Amino acid sequence: MLDATVEEVMGSSFPSLDEKTDLQIVKKHLAESPAVLVLEFGRIIDIVTRYDIIEYASSL
């Protein structure tokens, strides 16, 4: 197994959204993916996970 390539073990791509995307849309993507990539000017600036949403909601 340790002699495998990244291509052999990687899963499908994470969805990517603009940083101004409404949180409801992010939640819909997280229902089907473990993470969402956050883009600014086409570059990844952050990764949002279900944990991030739960942490945010619990702080309200």
C-alpha positions in Angstrom: 0.0 0.0 0.0 2.8 2.5 0.8 4.1 2.1 -2.8 0.9 3.5 -4.2 0.7 6.9 -6.0 -1.4 9.8 -4.8 -3.6 9.3 -7.9 -4.4 5.8 -6.8 -5.6 6.8 -3.3 -7.2 10.2 -3.8 -10.9 10.6 -3.8 -13.1 12.9 -5.9 -12.5 16.6 -5.8 -14.1 18.8 -3.1 -16.6 21.4 -4.3 -15.3 24.9 -4.4 -17.2 28.1 -3.7 -16.6 31.8 -3.5 -16.0 33.3 0.0 -19.2 35.3 -0.4 -21.4 32.2 -0.9 -24.4 32.0 1.4 -24.0 29.5 4.3 -27.1 27.6 3.3 -25.4 26.7 0.0 -22.3 25.6 1.8 -24.4 23.4 4.1 -26.0 21.7 1.0 -22.5 20.9 -0.4 -21.3 19.6 3.0 -24.2 17.1 3.0 -22.5 15.4 0.1 -18.9 16.1 0.7 -16.7 16.2 3.8 -15.3 19.7 2.9 -15.7 22.7 0.7 -12.8 24.7 -0.7 -13.2 28.4 -0.3 -11.9 30.5 -3.3 -10.9 34.1 -3.6 -9.9 35.2 -7.2 -9.8 31.6 -8.1 -7.3 30.6 -5.4 -8.0 28.4 -2.4 -7.9 30.5 0.7 -9.6 28.2 3.2 -11.4 24.8 3.7 -14.8 24.6 5.4 -15.9 21.4 7.1 -19.0 20.2 8.9 -17.1 20.9 12.2 -16.6 24.5 11.2 -20.4 24.9 10.7 -21.2 23.2 14.0 -18.6 25.4 15.8 -20.0 28.5 14.3 -23.6 27.6 15.1 -22.7 26.8 18.7 -21.1 30.2 19.1 -24.3 32.1 18.3 
